[in-house]
């Protein structure tokens, strides 16, 4: 990418179907970029280190992908939601030979990302300009080891990706040892999370959630990963990895989920609603917290590393 007179990377902007997309350089990492759409953080990519996952929720999905099969073994993965393709890049680096299909209906956004953040050579990643549910419905039975759903319309999970017919399609596409992981966002009293647990429990015998303790205790709005499978997942190893992160997360499953699901029913297509809007101040671009897309008012758009927690000032900072 081009640089200014001081050798700094220049932000890029393009109109896309979903609004105004921007690629913003990270002052801490030479070839790392934050993708936003209408100010909402969508993806973070380090071209020099695709195994670096900056957003906390992405690190947790990365841990799941790490324990889903023996180290280095390739996987067949469907990604509903593309953005800058952070997780497909990660999987291509950690599990070479993996075959990945990505659904992102915003073809302009995909072209913008491809122009400035090219995929690594040899990565078997195909991006299709289709809706995520449409990709799942058109995929062959038993064709995926993992299905990752990370889809937000603005700052909410779209309603049509929350229903029982959708969950049945997910179950059909996954192989017997396959796993579904969805990036959700909610807060106490967890009505949306309860509806999703009830919906996927009607199809899958094994469920778990992954989130920071403060979120699970209802103290704040935040990301919650929903895991669903027909087999027993390696939750102990997943919990160990998540607990060692800069922002530790907890894995809950079995009877521990009953406190979320009491009285909840599976969601049918005609009754579906999007996930709740995050409250003001729930999301930070600078701090890399992403409980659903959307910027915190006044947040700096040039990052500080989540691990170092260093504060850096830019021209737009007070």
C-alpha positions as semicolon CSV with decimal commas, in nm:
position;residue;x (nm);y (nm);z (nm)
1;X;0,000;0,000;0,000
2;X;0,104;0,362;-0,042
3;X;0,266;0,559;0,239
4;X;0,270;0,928;0,328
5;X;0,575;1,157;0,347
6;X;0,663;1,011;0,687
7;X;0,651;0,653;0,564
8;X;0,320;0,581;0,738
9;X;0,057;0,363;0,573
10;X;-0,235;0,558;0,428
11;X;-0,591;0,454;0,523
12;X;-0,810;0,338;0,237
13;X;-1,181;0,406;0,187
14;X;-1,438;0,261;-0,052
15;X;-1,815;0,267;-0,089
16;X;-1,952;-0,087;-0,061
17;X;-2,299;-0,237;-0,049
18;X;-2,303;-0,226;0,331
19;X;-2,192;0,138;0,359
20;X;-1,846;0,294;0,372
21;X;-1,558;0,052;0,420
22;X;-1,223;0,166;0,557
23;X;-0,889;-0,005;0,600
24;X;-0,702;0,159;0,888
25;X;-0,335;0,083;0,957
26;X;-0,222;-0,038;1,297
27;X;0,056;0,176;1,439
28;X;0,192;-0,120;1,637
29;X;0,224;-0,374;1,354
30;X;0,380;-0,282;1,020
31;X;0,141;-0,460;0,780
32;X;-0,167;-0,498;0,999
33;X;-0,503;-0,344;0,916
34;X;-0,840;-0,290;1,077
35;X;-1,144;-0,313;0,849
36;X;-1,450;-0,108;0,945
37;X;-1,783;-0,060;0,771
38;X;-1,970;0,257;0,865
39;X;-1,741;0,280;1,166
40;X;-1,818;-0,070;1,291
41;X;-1,509;-0,290;1,335
42;X;-1,535;-0,595;1,112
43;X;-1,194;-0,761;1,088
44;X;-0,829;-0,726;1,179
45;X;-0,559;-0,877;0,956
46;X;-0,181;-0,887;0,989
47;X;-0,047;-0,975;0,644
48;X;0,290;-1,072;0,793
49;X;0,138;-1,291;1,062
50;X;-0,200;-1,442;0,970
51;X;-0,189;-1,646;1,291
52;X;-0,222;-1,325;1,494
53;X;-0,584;-1,289;1,605
54;X;-0,639;-0,949;1,762
55;X;-1,012;-0,957;1,846
56;X;-1,080;-1,164;2,156
57;X;-1,371;-1,354;2,005
58;X;-1,157;-1,445;1,701
59;X;-0,887;-1,585;1,930
60;X;-1,148;-1,811;2,088
61;X;-1,269;-1,934;1,749
62;X;-0,904;-1,991;1,662
63;X;-0,866;-2,210;1,972
64;X;-1,169;-2,413;1,862
65;X;-1,018;-2,461;1,516
66;X;-0,692;-2,568;1,681
67;X;-0,856;-2,845;1,886
68;X;-1,104;-2,958;1,619
69;X;-0,857;-3,209;1,471
70;X;-0,497;-3,328;1,518
71;X;-0,242;-3,046;1,472
72;X;-0,187;-2,953;1,108
73;X;-0,462;-3,177;0,969
74;X;-0,661;-2,997;0,695
75;X;-1,028;-2,920;0,749
76;X;-1,322;-2,846;0,522
77;X;-1,482;-2,530;0,660
78;X;-1,776;-2,308;0,572
79;X;-1,756;-1,947;0,690
80;X;-2,078;-1,748;0,699
81;X;-1,949;-1,392;0,697
82;X;-1,627;-1,284;0,531
83;X;-1,503;-0,935;0,608
84;X;-1,125;-0,932;0,565
85;X;-1,112;-1,313;0,594
86;X;-0,922;-1,320;0,922
87;X;-1,020;-1,674;1,026
88;X;-0,982;-1,828;0,677
89;X;-0,629;-1,683;0,665
90;X;-0,558;-1,822;1,010
91;X;-0,677;-2,170;0,914
92;X;-0,481;-2,166;0,589
93;X;-0,166;-2,091;0,793
94;X;-0,225;-2,339;1,075
95;X;-0,381;-2,619;0,868
96;X;-0,238;-2,604;0,513
97;X;-0,450;-2,780;0,257
98;X;-0,779;-2,687;0,424
99;X;-1,063;-2,621;0,181
100;X;-1,268;-2,319;0,276
101;X;-1,579;-2,157;0,132
102;X;-1,685;-1,813;0,250
103;X;-2,025;-1,645;0,211
104;X;-2,026;-1,266;0,191
105;X;-2,303;-1,103;-0,013
106;X;-2,116;-0,772;-0,031
107;X;-1,917;-0,824;-0,351
108;X;-1,781;-0,468;-0,338
109;X;-1,638;-0,529;0,007
110;X;-1,480;-0,856;-0,107
111;X;-1,317;-0,677;-0,402
112;X;-1,190;-0,399;-0,172
113;X;-1,030;-0,651;0,062
114;X;-0,881;-0,849;-0,226
115;X;-0,724;-0,535;-0,373
116;X;-0,537;-0,432;-0,059
117;X;-0,520;-0,745;0,157
118;X;-0,443;-1,028;-0,087
119;X;-0,473;-1,387;0,026
120;X;-0,151;-1,585;0,069
121;X;-0,038;-1,801;-0,220
122;X;-0,176;-2,152;-0,211
123;X;-0,468;-2,077;0,022
124;X;-0,774;-2,273;-0,091
125;X;-1,026;-2,003;0,002
126;X;-1,326;-1,932;-0,219
127;X;-1,543;-1,628;-0,146
128;X;-1,897;-1,639;-0,283
129;X;-2,124;-1,336;-0,311
130;X;-2,420;-1,508;-0,144
131;X;-2,610;-1,488;0,183
132;X;-2,474;-1,710;0,457
133;X;-2,788;-1,918;0,496
134;X;-2,807;-1,961;0,119
135;X;-2,453;-2,103;0,116
136;X;-2,543;-2,348;0,393
137;X;-2,860;-2,456;0,215
138;X;-2,675;-2,513;-0,113
139;X;-2,387;-2,709;0,042
140;X;-2,377;-3,089;0,011
141;X;-2,481;-3,305;0,304
142;X;-2,191;-3,401;0,529
143;X;-1,944;-3,173;0,352
144;X;-1,802;-2,962;0,638
145;X;-1,590;-3,030;0,944
146;X;-1,662;-2,687;1,090
147;X;-1,921;-2,420;1,013
148;X;-1,833;-2,074;1,146
149;X;-2,112;-1,814;1,162
150;X;-1,985;-1,461;1,216
151;X;-2,251;-1,252;1,046
152;X;-2,368;-0,908;1,153
153;X;-2,607;-0,675;0,979
154;X;-2,481;-0,350;1,126
155;X;-2,443;-0,447;1,492
156;X;-2,693;-0,736;1,506
157;X;-2,700;-1,102;1,408
158;X;-2,960;-1,128;1,127
159;X;-3,283;-1,300;1,228
160;X;-3,274;-1,564;0,953
161;X;-2,953;-1,708;1,101
162;X;-3,116;-1,779;1,438
163;X;-3,394;-2,025;1,355
164;X;-3,469;-2,397;1,382
165;X;-3,481;-2,452;1,003
166;X;-3,140;-2,286;0,981
167;X;-3,005;-2,506;1,262
168;X;-3,130;-2,815;1,077
169;X;-2,944;-2,704;0,765
170;X;-2,628;-2,660;0,972
171;X;-2,668;-3,011;1,113
172;X;-2,719;-3,153;0,763
173;X;-2,404;-2,990;0,624
174;X;-2,176;-3,094;0,910
175;X;-2,005;-3,431;0,917
176;X;-2,077;-3,656;1,219
177;X;-1,770;-3,521;1,398
178;X;-1,830;-3,163;1,287
179;X;-1,877;-2,852;1,498
180;X;-2,083;-2,536;1,459
181;X;-1,957;-2,214;1,616
182;X;-2,149;-1,886;1,608
183;X;-2,035;-1,546;1,726
184;X;-2,331;-1,402;1,918
185;X;-2,368;-1,100;2,143
186;X;-2,602;-1,052;2,437
187;X;-2,637;-0,932;2,796
188;X;-2,851;-1,015;3,098
189;X;-3,124;-1,136;3,107
190;X;-2,985;-1,332;2,804
191;X;-3,313;-1,375;2,618
192;X;-3,137;-1,395;2,281
193;X;-2,877;-1,643;2,404
194;X;-3,153;-1,852;2,564
195;X;-3,343;-1,867;2,236
196;X;-3,032;-1,980;2,052
197;X;-2,949;-2,248;2,306
198;X;-3,306;-2,379;2,287
199;X;-3,301;-2,372;1,907
200;X;-2,975;-2,560;1,865
201;X;-3,053;-2,800;2,151
202;X;-3,347;-2,918;1,940
203;X;-3,097;-3,039;1,679
204;X;-2,762;-3,100;1,851
205;X;-2,706;-3,305;2,170
206;X;-2,387;-3,123;2,268
207;X;-2,382;-2,747;2,338
208;X;-2,138;-2,510;2,503
209;X;-2,083;-2,135;2,532
210;X;-1,759;-1,941;2,559
211;X;-1,739;-1,586;2,696
212;X;-1,562;-1,366;2,946
213;X;-1,679;-1,424;3,304
214;X;-1,815;-1,069;3,333
215;X;-2,040;-1,131;3,035
216;X;-2,165;-1,466;3,164
217;X;-2,238;-1,307;3,502
218;X;-2,451;-1,043;3,333
219;X;-2,226;-0,750;3,423
220;X;-2,186;-0,625;3,067
221;X;-2,284;-0,677;2,705
222;X;-2,036;-0,888;2,511
223;X;-1,947;-1,163;2,268
224;X;-2,065;-1,515;2,340
225;X;-1,960;-1,809;2,124
226;X;-2,219;-2,082;2,082
227;X;-2,077;-2,428;2,007
228;X;-2,298;-2,714;1,884
229;X;-2,213;-3,067;1,777
230;X;-2,329;-3,426;1,773
231;X;-2,011;-3,545;1,945
232;X;-1,840;-3,467;2,273
233;X;-1,610;-3,171;2,210
234;X;-1,263;-3,132;2,366
235;X;-1,393;-2,869;2,605
236;X;-1,126;-2,915;2,872
237;X;-0,850;-2,828;2,629
238;X;-1,056;-2,545;2,482
239;X;-1,115;-2,406;2,832
240;X;-0,743;-2,425;2,912
241;X;-0,654;-2,222;2,603
242;X;-0,929;-1,965;2,652
243;X;-0,835;-1,912;3,016
244;X;-0,476;-1,827;2,913
245;X;-0,575;-1,541;2,681
246;X;-0,507;-1,172;2,763
247;X;-0,882;-1,141;2,825
248;X;-0,960;-1,486;2,972
249;X;-1,284;-1,659;2,880
250;X;-1,480;-1,938;3,044
251;X;-1,638;-2,243;2,880
252;X;-1,976;-2,353;3,015
253;X;-2,173;-2,661;2,913
254;X;-2,414;-2,925;3,040
255;X;-2,617;-2,836;3,348
256;X;-2,444;-2,497;3,372
257;X;-2,643;-2,384;3,067
258;X;-2,979;-2,445;3,233
259;X;-2,973;-2,104;3,400
260;X;-2,983;-1,945;3,054
261;X;-3,246;-2,168;2,892
262;X;-3,532;-2,196;3,140
263;X;-3,859;-2,138;2,957
264;X;-3,692;-2,069;2,620
265;X;-3,831;-2,225;2,304
266;X;-3,680;-2,298;1,965
267;X;-3,718;-2,011;1,717
268;X;-3,915;-2,068;1,398
269;X;-3,864;-1,860;1,084
270;X;-4,183;-1,664;1,137
271;X;-4,088;-1,567;1,494
272;X;-3,723;-1,477;1,445
273;X;-3,576;-1,145;1,552
274;X;-3,217;-1,014;1,529
275;X;-2,983;-1,014;1,825
276;X;-3,010;-0,712;2,057
277;X;-2,844;-0,383;1,972
278;X;-2,531;-0,323;2,180
279;X;-2,563;-0,035;2,426
280;X;-2,361;0,281;2,376
281;X;-2,003;0,230;2,488
282;X;-2,016;-0,150;2,453
283;X;-1,769;-0,168;2,165
284;X;-1,418;-0,029;2,135
285;X;-1,209;-0,009;1,821
286;X;-0,895;0,101;2,004
287;X;-0,920;-0,166;2,271
288;X;-1,016;-0,441;2,029
289;X;-1,328;-0,540;2,216
290;X;-1,592;-0,646;1,970
291;X;-1,918;-0,748;2,134
292;X;-2,087;-0,726;1,797
293;X;-1,974;-0,466;1,543
294;X;-2,012;-0,099;1,618
295;X;-1,777;0,171;1,744
296;X;-1,762;0,312;2,092
297;X;-1,822;0,684;2,082
298;X;-1,490;0,864;2,095
299;X;-1,285;0,547;2,042
300;X;-0,953;0,596;1,865
301;X;-0,944;0,435;1,523
302;X;-0,574;0,358;1,540
303;X;-0,517;0,051;1,750
304;X;-0,329;-0,036;2,060
305;X;-0,218;-0,400;2,089
306;X;-0,440;-0,609;2,315
307;X;-0,144;-0,789;2,465
308;X;0,080;-0,491;2,538
309;X;-0,207;-0,254;2,630
310;X;0,018;0,032;2,518
311;X;-0,139;0,371;2,465
312;X;-0,039;0,558;2,149
313;X;-0,168;0,889;2,025
314;X;-0,257;0,971;1,668
315;X;-0,347;1,294;1,494
316;X;-0,713;1,255;1,579
317;X;-0,670;1,180;1,948
318;X;-0,730;1,444;2,216
